[in-house]
Amino acid sequence: MVSIWGLTDKGIVRKENQDSYAYDTTEAGSTWGVVCDGMGGARAGDIASTMAVEHFRDHLLAAGKPRFFQKEGDVLIQAVEEANQAVFELAQEEPQYAGMGTTLVGLLLRGKNLWVVNVGDSRCYHLTPEGIRRITRDHSIVEEMVQRGDLTEEEARHHPQKNLITRALGTSRTIETDLFRESVEEGEAILLCSDGLVNEVTDQEIFAEYQKGGTPQEICTRLLDRTLRCGAADNVTIVLAEV
């Protein structure tokens, strides 16, 4: 059995929330979740993230019907491609939405089998009683610097270019998506989040809140409260699935 919960907040500084999220269980019994962090002027970021979540959700719900048989990884990739196409086409058609885009990180959990997709710098973490491990890799300037050894993880958290991403959904007609396959055991959890969480809270602080126990709703609420106490300069979105 999987228990899942999510929440979002505009944070302390921002006037609007350009994050979007959703989660549910399909008719076939799989659990899925998605977090998007929009970018673009005016309401464009909000539109991009909302559209991406809606198209991602609709594709998974359609593909999750018992009579529909398809590989889970393919379902996720196609859901991202469909969302990308919708956001890109609207950006081309409407001048006020030109240049808009969004990150996307999503999960599909069936039994102990987990699939994760990622575009941008929203993240997915695997939480176990022993520790926390990031599954995804940010598509960002600072992540590339970390991989080259030019920056430490801590330096990357405070780098002035930490918000410059190298890949986003909706900015081009085609999209390159990272796909990960994992195994999840009973008592473990998967966390999706926008960068508004990890810009304020370290991985070990996330793990500390998880170790305190409670329902996914309680853990997400504690993580949000901790982020708000740190200043929450950006929108914050968290989805937690616990086996």
VOVEX-414372 format. One line per 2 residues: number of its first residue (from 0); their letters; for each residue x, y, z of C-alpha. Coordinates in pm, 1 decimal. Each point is the difference from the previous one (the first is absolute). Layout:
BEGIN
NUM = a = X Y Z | ... .
END
This chain:
BEGIN
0 = mv = 0.0 0.0 0.0 | 123.2 349.3 -86.2 .
2 = si = -100.1 316.6 185.1 | 60.1 326.6 -185.5 .
4 = wg = -48.7 367.6 80.2 | 104.8 335.2 -143.5 .
6 = lt = -16.3 372.0 67.5 | 120.0 331.1 -140.9 .
8 = dk = 58.6 352.0 131.2 | 104.7 325.9 -167.5 .
10 = gi = 264.1 56.3 267.9 | 86.9 319.9 185.0 .
12 = vr = 138.4 214.9 -283.9 | -189.8 -83.4 -320.7 .
14 = ke = -338.8 161.9 -67.1 | -131.6 -291.5 -206.3 .
16 = nq = 46.4 -375.1 -11.8 | 127.7 -137.4 -331.9 .
18 = ds = 37.1 -356.3 129.7 | -258.7 -267.9 -75.2 .
20 = ya = -36.5 -360.2 113.5 | -232.6 -298.8 -5.2 .
22 = yd = -10.3 -360.6 119.1 | -243.8 -290.1 -13.6 .
24 = tt = -41.1 -375.5 -39.8 | -94.8 -150.9 -336.8 .
26 = ea = -275.6 -257.2 -55.9 | 272.8 -262.0 -35.8 .
28 = gs = 128.7 79.8 351.1 | 314.2 198.8 -85.3 .
30 = tw = 83.1 317.1 193.3 | 130.4 305.9 -181.3 .
32 = gv = 102.3 355.0 82.7 | 137.9 303.9 -180.4 .
34 = vc = 150.8 338.4 94.7 | 55.7 287.3 -245.7 .
36 = dg = 172.8 333.3 60.7 | -100.4 255.2 -262.1 .
38 = mg = 208.3 278.6 -149.4 | -94.2 303.0 -207.3 .
40 = ga = -125.0 354.8 45.0 | -342.9 102.6 131.4 .
42 = ra = -215.2 -312.9 43.3 | 187.5 -197.4 -266.7 .
44 = gd = 185.9 -217.3 250.8 | -323.9 -84.6 176.5 .
46 = ia = -164.7 -89.5 -331.1 | 294.2 -217.3 -107.8 .
48 = st = 17.5 -199.8 323.0 | -378.1 -43.3 23.1 .
50 = ma = -28.6 -118.2 -360.9 | 291.3 -240.6 40.6 .
52 = ve = -152.4 -156.1 311.2 | -342.1 -33.6 -164.5 .
54 = hf = 131.7 -168.6 -313.7 | 235.3 -224.2 198.0 .
56 = rd = -287.9 -102.4 228.1 | -246.1 -64.1 -281.5 .
58 = hl = 246.6 -221.0 -186.3 | 78.8 -208.7 307.9 .
60 = la = -364.7 -43.4 94.1 | -85.6 -111.7 -354.0 .
62 = ag = 299.0 -235.4 -15.8 | -76.1 -134.7 348.4 .
64 = kp = -329.7 -163.6 -90.5 | 12.5 -379.1 52.2 .
66 = rf = -65.9 -73.6 -367.1 | 294.0 217.1 -106.2 .
68 = fq = 332.3 -185.1 -0.9 | 320.6 195.4 -53.4 .
70 = ke = 345.7 19.1 154.1 | 5.6 244.9 291.8 .
72 = gd = 311.3 181.6 -117.3 | -155.7 55.4 -341.9 .
74 = vl = -316.9 133.0 162.7 | 197.6 259.0 197.3 .
76 = iq = 210.2 111.3 -296.3 | -311.8 38.3 -215.7 .
78 = av = -172.8 196.5 278.0 | 292.4 244.4 8.8 .
80 = ee = 5.1 29.6 -379.5 | -372.8 70.0 -8.5 .
82 = an = 35.3 266.5 269.1 | 296.3 154.3 -183.4 .
84 = qa = -192.1 20.5 -325.5 | -297.8 170.7 164.6 .
86 = vf = 211.1 264.6 176.5 | 217.8 63.2 -305.5 .
88 = el = -295.6 45.6 -235.4 | -174.2 247.5 231.2 .
90 = aq = 323.3 197.8 36.2 | 22.9 20.9 -380.2 .
92 = ee = -363.9 101.4 -45.5 | -36.8 260.9 274.6 .
94 = pq = 253.5 289.8 15.1 | -54.5 52.6 374.1 .
96 = ya = 121.7 -355.3 62.5 | 305.6 12.1 -225.3 .
98 = gm = 302.5 -161.1 161.9 | -188.9 -162.4 283.9 .
100 = gt = 104.6 -340.3 127.2 | 7.1 -221.8 305.3 .
102 = tl = 199.3 -265.6 176.4 | -161.1 -338.8 53.4 .
104 = vg = 79.0 -289.0 231.3 | -238.2 -293.2 17.0 .
106 = ll = -26.9 -347.5 147.9 | -191.8 -318.5 -69.5 .
108 = lr = -0.2 -265.2 271.5 | -135.6 -349.9 -54.9 .
110 = gk = 62.2 -239.0 286.8 | 370.7 30.0 79.5 .
112 = nl = 84.9 127.6 -348.7 | 61.7 371.7 -45.8 .
114 = wv = 47.6 205.4 -316.6 | 100.4 368.0 12.1 .
116 = vn = 17.4 261.5 -277.4 | 173.5 335.9 22.4 .
118 = vg = 42.9 318.4 -205.0 | 161.3 300.4 169.5 .
120 = ds = 100.3 41.0 363.3 | -299.6 -125.2 196.1 .
122 = rc = 113.3 -309.3 188.5 | -85.6 -353.0 106.9 .
124 = yh = 145.6 -156.9 317.0 | -2.3 -357.3 132.0 .
126 = lt = -42.6 -8.6 378.8 | 80.8 -312.0 203.3 .
128 = pe = 54.0 -59.2 373.2 | 374.2 17.9 -74.6 .
130 = gi = 14.0 326.9 -189.1 | -97.9 220.3 -294.2 .
132 = rr = 115.9 -26.6 -360.5 | -78.6 225.0 -292.8 .
134 = it = -122.7 -199.9 -301.1 | -14.3 282.4 -254.8 .
136 = rd = 275.0 222.1 -131.2 | -71.0 370.7 -45.1 .
138 = hs = 17.2 137.5 -352.1 | 173.7 318.8 108.0 .
140 = iv = 319.0 199.8 -36.3 | 109.4 -62.2 359.0 .
142 = ee = -69.3 -374.3 -20.4 | 236.3 -21.5 -294.9 .
144 = mv = 260.3 185.9 207.2 | -49.8 -244.5 287.7 .
146 = qr = 39.5 -297.5 -233.7 | 326.7 148.4 -131.7 .
148 = gd = 127.0 50.0 353.7 | -0.8 379.4 -27.5 .
150 = lt = -254.1 38.4 283.7 | -100.1 -195.6 308.1 .
152 = ee = -367.5 -76.8 64.1 | -4.8 261.0 277.4 .
154 = ea = 158.9 265.3 -224.3 | -256.5 -80.0 -269.9 .
156 = rh = -286.1 70.3 242.6 | 117.7 361.1 38.3 .
158 = hp = 137.2 65.7 -348.8 | -145.1 311.0 -174.0 .
160 = qk = -80.6 -209.8 -311.4 | -175.3 -280.2 190.0 .
162 = nl = -332.7 76.5 -170.8 | 132.2 -14.3 -358.2 .
164 = it = -128.9 -324.8 -148.2 | 125.1 -157.2 -322.5 .
166 = ra = -312.7 -195.7 -84.7 | -369.5 87.7 37.8 .
168 = lg = -331.4 -133.9 -120.3 | -185.0 214.4 -256.4 .
170 = ts = 293.7 198.3 -136.3 | 49.9 -211.7 -313.2 .
172 = rt = -210.5 -234.7 -213.3 | 187.2 -307.6 120.5 .
174 = ie = 112.2 -83.8 352.0 | 280.4 -211.6 144.6 .
176 = td = -119.7 -177.2 314.4 | 200.7 -190.2 260.7 .
178 = lf = -155.7 -330.9 106.8 | 100.9 -193.6 312.8 .
180 = re = -99.6 -346.7 120.5 | 20.8 -86.4 371.6 .
182 = sv = -123.5 -249.7 257.7 | -180.2 114.7 313.2 .
184 = ee = -43.1 -212.0 311.8 | -264.8 11.6 270.5 .
186 = ge = 64.2 286.2 242.4 | 171.8 214.7 -262.2 .
188 = ai = -119.8 316.8 -170.3 | 40.7 205.0 -317.0 .
190 = ll = -1.2 378.3 12.1 | -56.7 240.3 -289.5 .
192 = cs = 67.1 370.9 46.2 | 59.6 330.3 -173.5 .
194 = dg = 325.2 184.7 63.9 | -176.6 224.6 248.1 .
196 = lv = 45.9 -277.9 255.7 | 362.8 -93.7 -64.4 .
198 = ne = 113.6 363.3 -30.3 | -89.8 43.1 367.3 .
200 = vt = 23.5 -349.6 151.0 | 292.4 -241.4 -36.0 .
202 = dq = -35.7 -365.2 -90.2 | 88.7 -100.2 356.3 .
204 = ei = -262.9 237.0 139.3 | -256.6 -164.2 -229.4 .
206 = fa = 110.0 -338.4 133.3 | -23.2 123.8 360.6 .
208 = ey = -365.9 95.0 -49.4 | -68.8 -336.0 -163.2 .
210 = qk = 163.8 -182.1 292.5 | -242.4 164.7 243.0 .
212 = gg = -270.5 -217.1 -155.4 | -366.8 69.6 -57.5 .
214 = tp = -223.9 -7.5 -304.4 | 110.1 145.4 -334.9 .
216 = qe = -226.7 296.0 75.3 | 173.5 62.6 333.8 .
218 = ic = 348.2 -33.5 -151.3 | -82.2 234.0 -290.0 .
220 = tr = -146.7 254.3 241.7 | 310.8 -6.6 220.0 .
222 = ll = 224.5 43.4 -303.7 | -205.3 297.2 -119.2 .
224 = dr = 3.1 158.2 345.8 | 377.5 -41.5 17.0 .
226 = tl = 40.4 159.4 -344.4 | -219.3 296.2 95.3 .
228 = rc = 204.1 54.4 317.1 | 313.3 15.8 -217.9 .
230 = ga = -146.8 282.7 -208.5 | -153.1 -188.6 -296.0 .
232 = ad = 120.9 234.6 -273.3 | -170.6 -214.6 -266.5 .
234 = nv = -318.0 -202.7 -42.3 | 10.9 -333.0 183.7 .
236 = ti = -163.4 -324.0 -114.4 | 36.8 -346.0 154.0 .
238 = vl = -154.0 -338.9 -84.2 | 83.7 -302.0 218.2 .
240 = ae = -90.8 -362.9 -76.5 | 58.8 -254.6 277.6 .
242 = v = -13.3 -378.2 -40.1 .
END
